[in-house]
Amino acid sequence: MAENRASGYGEDVYGEGVPCWVDAQLPDVEAGKRFYGELFGWTFQDPPQAYGGAVWARSWGAPVAALARKTDGRLPSVWTVYFATPDIEGLADRVWAAGGQVVTAPVPVGELGTAALVTDPEGAVFGLWQPGTHPGFGRRHEPGTFAWAELYARDTESADAFYGGLFQDALFGPEAHPDFGRALVAAVFASEMPPHFLVHFAVADCEQVLEAVKRLGGRVQAPPFETSYGKVAVVTDNQGASFAVLER
């Protein structure tokens, strides 16, 4: 599908299996607004409807992410990627049948859409999103917006079978332009790190952004390294939520 832009927001719907939204669960949303507002130039406003106390981040007027307050302090501060689907109940059933788990059953978010949280067979958490009035990203693949999601797995063959079965068209269809891939956990992280998705945001200058991350109270987990899709560095924000920055 064509990229959503601010002028065309709401006209397109992402195909099943395409990453369509990201959100961060944080202990302090106001601190998150200050961090990401300065890092990526985001502005913030409430979404059109109640969305669990979350705020939308906007780039050039278009929604690009959400920041939400954690409802349970024992939960990790994390970024979550959501994959689009026209049938969230059916996809959740397929996740279960393929050996994954349904963490949070599909629940409506006003008229915006319906969300669920699931895991793959190794426990990596990801979201499902069936759009209502909110199709997902209003901008992507440009500095300060979503660029990629990398699954760090322990068993890449199992991951290939699981996600290939769930998202066949998005990964291998004739018009596929995948926005996510997978790698071994040990390729970047300590071997005891659990399997997980890592959200990547596009940047124009990786080194410059890393300096800003440190100045704003975050830290660098993995210094820049080269991948098939660009130069990547892994960081945490000032509340411990990990994400990556990607210079194409």
N, C-alpha and C positions, 0 to 999 in steps of 0.2 A: 504494500500500500504506500501511497505517497506520504511524505512527512506532513504532519499537522503543523500549521503555522497559526499565528495569532489571528490572522484575517479569516482563516478557514476553520477555526476551532469549532468542533461540534458537527462538522459536515461529514467527517470520516469516522469509521469505527475500525479499530485494530483487529486484525485477523487472529484466530485462536492460536495461542502459543507465542504471540509477540509480546515482549515486555511493554506494558502500557502505562505503568505508574510505579512510583516509589514513595515510601514514607519512612520517617524516623520516629522511633519511640524513645522519648527523652525524659529525664526527670525534671528539666527546667526548659520549657518552650521559649521563654523570653531570652534565656542565654543562647539557645539555639538560633534564634532570630538574629541576635547580634553577631554570632560566629559566621553563619552562612550568608547573612546579608553583606558583611564586609568581604568575605572570601569570594563569593560568586556574583555579588551585586544584586541579589534577590531582594524583592520587596514582598511584603506579607499582607494578607487580608483574610478575613473569614471566608470560607467557601459559601456558595449560594444558600446552603441549608446546613442544619446541625450535622456535624461530622465528628462526633465524639470529642469535642473540645479541640480539634485540630485547626491549624491555620494552613492556608495554601501559600506556597512560595511561587512567585511569578518572575518570569524573565521577559522583559519587553512586553509586559502586560498579559502574557499567557501563562497558565498554570504549568508548573514543571515538577512539583513535589509537595509533600505535606509534612508538617512537623506536628507531632501529637505528644501529649503528656502520658507517661507510663501510668497505668492504673494500679500496678503492683510494683513496689520498689525492689522486689526480689528478682524481677525480670531483667534481662540484659538491655542495655541501651544499644539499639540496632537499627540499621537500614534494612528494609524489606522490599523486594521487587515483586510486582504483581504481573501475572500473565493474563492476557485477555481471553475471554471465552464467550460465546453466545449462549452457552448452556452450562451454568456453573454447577448445578446439581449433577448433571451427567458427567462432567469432568471430575468432580469430587469422587463420584463412584468409581471412575476409571483409575484415579490415583490409588484408591483403596484396593481395587482389584489387582493393581500392578505391584502391590507390596508397600505402598506408602501409607501415611496416616492422615486423618482429617483432624487437625488440632482445634479449629474453630469452624463449625458448620456454617454454610452460607447464611448470611444475615443481611437484610436490606439496609442501605445507608440512605434513608429518605428516598428521594427520587433520583439521586445521583447514580445509583447502581447497587450491586450486591457483591459482598466481599466474603472470602473464606481464607483461612490459613491452613496449609497442608505441609507435609514433609515427604521427601523421597524415601526410598528404603534405607538409606544410610542416615537419615535424620536431618538433612538439610531443609530448612524452612523456606517456603516461598508462598506467595499469595496468589489468589485467583480473583479476577474482576470481571463481572458481567455488567456492561455499561447500561446506564439509564440515560440521564441527561449529561453525564460526565464520561466521555469516551476515554480520557486519559491525558497523556502529555499534550500540551498545546504547542510545545517546542521540544526538540531533541536534536542530538548529533551536532550541537554547536556549543561554544564555550559557556560553561555554567549550567549545562543541562545534561540529562541522561545520555550516555554514549554506549554503554555495554554492561552486561552482567556476566560475571565469571563464576561458575560452580567449581569450588575446590572440593574434590571427592577423593576417597581412598580407593575405590574400585571404579575405574573409569569405564570398564566394559559394562558393568552393571548400570552405570549412569547413562551410557549411550543407549542401552536397551530400554531403560525406563523413559527417558525424555524423547527418544526417537519414536517410541510407541505413542506417547501422549501428544506430541507436537510434530507429527510427521510432515504436514504441509509447511509449517513455519520454518522447519529446519531443512527440508529436502524437496519441497514442492517446486514447480517450475518458476514461480515468482518469489522464491524465498530469498530474503536478505537477513540472515540470522543476526540478532542483537545479543546473543549469549553463546558462551562456549564452556568448556570444562578443562580442568587441569588437575594434577595430583596435589593434594594438600601439601605434601613435603616439598613441592617445587618452589614454594614461597614461604610457607609457615612451618613452625615446629610440628613434628610428626604427630604429637598428641592433640593438635588442634582439631576440633570436630569438623566434619564436612559442613560447608556453608556456602551461600551465595554472597558475592561481593559486588556491590553496586559501584559502577564507574561513572564519574562525571568528566565531561570533556573540558580541557583547558588548552589555552594557546601556548603556555610556557610552563612546563612541569616544575622546573627548579624555582621559578619565581613564586609559584603557588605554594610550594613546600615551605619557603621562607615565611609566607603569610600564615600558613597553618601553625607554625611554631610561634609566631608573634601573637597569634590569637589564643594561645593556650592549648593547642592540639599537639600531637607528636607524630613523628614519622615511624611507622612500623617496619616498612620495607622501602629502602631507597630505590631510585629509578632503575628499572630493568626493561629490557627489550622483549616484546612479544610480537606475534604475527600481526596483531592489530594496532600496534603503536607502543610508545614509551609509557610505562605504568609505574606509579608509586602508590604504596598503601599507607594510609594515615588514619589517625583517630581524631575526632573533634574534641572540644574542650570538656565533653561529658563522657568520653570513652567509646562513642559509636564509630565503628570502622567503616571506611569507604576508600575507594581508589580514585586517583586522578589520572586521566588518559590524554596524552598528547599524541595526536595522529601523526 
